[in-house]
Structure formats: C-alpha cells, structure tokens
C-alpha cells in the first residue's frame, strides 16, 4: 500500500459507479496498475456489486426474520444506547 491508498479507497464507490471526475478516475487507474492491494479490493468490490445486482430477493421464514431483527436491534441498542 502507498500513502495514496486511503484517499483512493474513499473514492471507490463513486469510481465503480462511474460518477467520479475523469481526472480522478485516471489517477485511480494509474494507481491500480501499481498497487496490487487496491487492485484486489476493486476487483472484489466489482464482483460483490455484480453478485448483488444479479441476485434475487429471498424472503426469510418469519421466525428467522424476527430473530435476526431482534439480534440486530439488541446489538444496535448496546452500541448506541437504547432510545
């Protein structure tokens, strides 16, 4: 990793969406040619987006959905305080 990596990581969503300025895109692409860690990160994010877009929504059984929601709420309340 280089000193620029954190800066580029912050821009990756916009880069992958194609909403970044072309100059910044060119900088990122140049960086990706030299930085294997960032290239792996971008490739992984691209694959994740592709899988999410291509997937179909699945319903959970009601009991599992309720249990999952309760667990997430308990974690949220523990981290941020119950409101």
C-alpha positions as CSV (number, residue, x, y, z in Angstrom):
1,X,0.0,0.0,0.0
2,X,1.1,3.6,-0.6
3,X,0.3,6.9,1.1
4,X,-2.5,7.5,-1.5
5,X,-4.3,4.2,-0.8
6,X,-6.7,5.6,1.9
7,X,-7.5,8.6,-0.3
8,X,-8.4,6.3,-3.2
9,X,-10.4,3.8,-1.1
10,X,-12.7,6.7,-0.1
11,X,-13.4,7.3,-3.8
12,X,-14.0,3.6,-4.8
13,X,-17.8,3.7,-4.7
14,X,-18.0,6.7,-6.9
15,X,-15.3,5.2,-9.1
16,X,-17.2,2.0,-9.6
17,X,-20.5,3.9,-10.2
18,X,-18.8,6.0,-12.9
19,X,-19.6,9.2,-11.2
20,X,-16.1,10.5,-10.5
21,X,-14.3,13.2,-12.4
22,X,-12.3,11.7,-15.3
23,X,-9.1,13.1,-13.9
24,X,-9.5,11.3,-10.6
25,X,-10.5,8.1,-12.4
26,X,-7.3,8.3,-14.4
27,X,-5.3,8.7,-11.2
28,X,-7.0,5.7,-9.6
29,X,-6.5,3.6,-12.7
30,X,-2.8,4.5,-12.7
31,X,-2.6,3.6,-9.0
32,X,-4.3,0.3,-9.6
33,X,-1.7,-0.6,-12.2
34,X,1.0,-0.3,-9.4
35,X,-0.9,-1.4,-6.2
36,X,-1.9,-5.0,-6.0
37,X,-3.8,-4.5,-2.7
38,X,-6.0,-1.8,-4.2
39,X,-6.5,-3.8,-7.4
40,X,-7.7,-6.8,-5.4
41,X,-10.0,-4.5,-3.4
42,X,-11.5,-3.0,-6.6
43,X,-11.9,-6.4,-8.2
44,X,-13.6,-7.8,-5.1
45,X,-16.0,-4.8,-4.9
46,X,-16.8,-5.2,-8.6
47,X,-17.6,-8.8,-8.1
48,X,-19.7,-8.1,-5.0
49,X,-21.8,-5.5,-6.9
50,X,-22.2,-7.8,-9.8
51,X,-23.5,-10.6,-7.5
52,X,-25.8,-8.3,-5.6
53,X,-27.3,-6.9,-8.8
54,X,-27.8,-10.3,-10.3
55,X,-29.3,-11.9,-7.3
56,X,-32.9,-12.2,-6.4
57,X,-34.6,-11.1,-3.2
58,X,-35.4,-14.0,-0.9
59,X,-37.8,-14.0,2.0
60,X,-36.8,-15.4,5.3
61,X,-39.1,-17.6,7.3
62,X,-40.9,-15.3,9.7
63,X,-39.4,-16.8,12.8
64,X,-35.9,-16.4,11.5
65,X,-36.6,-12.8,10.3
66,X,-37.9,-11.9,13.7
67,X,-34.9,-13.5,15.5
68,X,-32.5,-11.7,13.2
69,X,-34.2,-8.4,13.7
70,X,-34.2,-8.8,17.4
71,X,-30.4,-9.7,17.4
72,X,-29.6,-6.6,15.3
73,X,-31.7,-4.3,17.4
74,X,-30.0,-5.6,20.6
75,X,-26.6,-5.0,19.0
76,X,-27.6,-1.5,17.9
77,X,-29.0,-0.7,21.4
78,X,-25.8,-2.0,23.0
79,X,-23.6,0.1,20.7
80,X,-25.6,3.3,20.5
81,X,-27.8,3.1,23.6
82,X,-31.5,2.4,23.8
83,X,-33.7,5.3,22.6
